Amino acid sequence: MTASTQLQSRRPAMLAQLTGPWWMFLVTGVAWLIISAAVLRFSIASVATIGVLIGVVFLIASASEILLASARASWAWLHILMGVLFVGAAIWAFVSPFGAFWALAAVGGCC
């Protein structure tokens, strides 16, 4: 067997390993549709909910950066710095969810 035929025989397994569980995208998409239909009607409560969701996203990003800093020696200081900044942003989003919403709206609506 040549190297190219070995690679072609292993390609489906490698692609399956790279893509991971395909159904996770489906489940998260359905979950976001349910959240948008049930919770995120444009009212004061939905503005606060989006602000809190931004805080959760910042916390997840912070955990990701800290994990990256522990896994890689190069640029670890930058990952730690970004993790600390994300924790600060999450605290800000939890303390002032309306401010977080309006900041996101200003960034998204500038173009």
Secondary structure as UniProt FT lines:
FT   HELIX           3..19
FT   HELIX           23..38
FT   HELIX           44..71
FT   TURN            74..75
FT   HELIX           76..95
FT   HELIX           97..108
//
